[in-house]
Amino acid sequence: MFLDNMSLAFDKNTVVKEYKEQIEVLQSSNDSLAKKVGNLTVEKDFLVEKLRSLVSSKTRKKFVDTKHKLLVNKQCKLLHIAKLTL
């Protein structure tokens, strides 16, 4: 491994160039993921508001699934119901 990269120790410009390229790739990936998270957040907010306005709190309470991997507290928050009322 070291012998394969030995030339990099003597050519700092190559190392810097490679790191800059890696940084650009990672930044591009990060930007793409941030955009996706932003879109999903907007979609979630839209659906939560529609659910809250169209479905009664009594019905929303029935949506809570204690066996789901999403914590009950988080489900209640998304459904806009108090956990104490379950």
matplotlib code that plots the C-alpha trace (Angstrom):
import matplotlib.pyplot as plt

x = [0.0, 2.7, 4.8, 1.9, 1.4, 5.0, 5.1, 2.4, 4.8, 7.1, 4.4, 2.3, 0.4, -1.0, -2.1, -3.8, -5.5, -6.8, -8.1, -9.8, -11.5, -12.7, -14.0, -15.9, -17.5, -18.5, -19.9, -22.0, -23.3, -24.0, -25.9, -27.9, -28.9, -29.7, -32.0, -33.7, -34.2, -35.6, -38.1, -39.1, -39.6, -41.9, -43.9, -44.2, -45.4, -48.0, -49.3, -49.4, -51.5, -53.9, -54.3, -54.9, -57.5, -59.3, -59.3, -60.7, -58.4, -60.4, -59.6, -56.0, -55.6, -56.4, -53.4, -50.9, -49.1, -47.2, -45.4, -44.1, -40.4, -41.3, -41.6, -45.1, -44.0, -43.0, -46.2, -48.3, -46.4, -46.9, -50.6, -51.0, -52.4, -51.4, -49.8, -51.7, -55.0, -54.3]
y = [0.0, 2.5, 1.7, 2.2, 5.7, 6.6, 9.0, 11.1, 11.9, 13.7, 15.3, 17.5, 19.1, 15.7, 15.0, 18.4, 18.0, 14.6, 15.8, 18.8, 16.5, 14.3, 17.3, 18.5, 15.0, 14.9, 18.4, 17.6, 14.5, 16.5, 19.1, 16.5, 14.9, 18.2, 19.0, 15.6, 16.2, 19.6, 18.2, 15.4, 17.9, 20.0, 17.0, 15.7, 19.1, 19.2, 15.8, 16.4, 19.5, 17.8, 14.9, 17.2, 19.2, 16.3, 13.6, 14.0, 13.6, 10.5, 8.8, 10.0, 8.2, 5.0, 5.5, 5.1, 1.8, 0.7, -2.1, 0.3, 1.2, 4.9, 5.8, 6.4, 9.9, 10.8, 9.3, 11.4, 14.5, 13.8, 13.1, 16.2, 14.3, 14.2, 10.9, 11.1, 10.9, 7.4]
z = [0.0, 1.0, -2.0, -4.3, -2.9, -2.3, -5.2, -3.5, -0.7, -3.1, -5.3, -3.0, -5.9, -6.9, -3.3, -3.0, -6.3, -5.4, -2.0, -3.7, -6.1, -3.3, -1.4, -4.5, -4.9, -1.2, -1.3, -4.4, -2.7, 0.5, -1.5, -3.2, 0.1, 1.7, -1.2, -0.9, 2.9, 2.2, -0.3, 2.1, 4.9, 2.8, 1.7, 5.3, 6.5, 3.7, 4.5, 8.3, 7.8, 5.4, 7.8, 10.8, 8.9, 7.3, 10.0, 13.6, 16.5, 17.6, 14.2, 14.3, 17.7, 16.0, 13.6, 16.4, 16.1, 19.2, 17.2, 14.5, 14.6, 14.8, 18.5, 19.8, 20.9, 17.3, 15.9, 18.3, 17.3, 13.6, 14.1, 16.4, 19.3, 22.9, 24.0, 27.3, 25.5, 24.0]

ax = plt.figure().add_subplot(projection="3d")
ax.plot(x, y, z, "-o")
ax.set_aspect("equal")
plt.show()
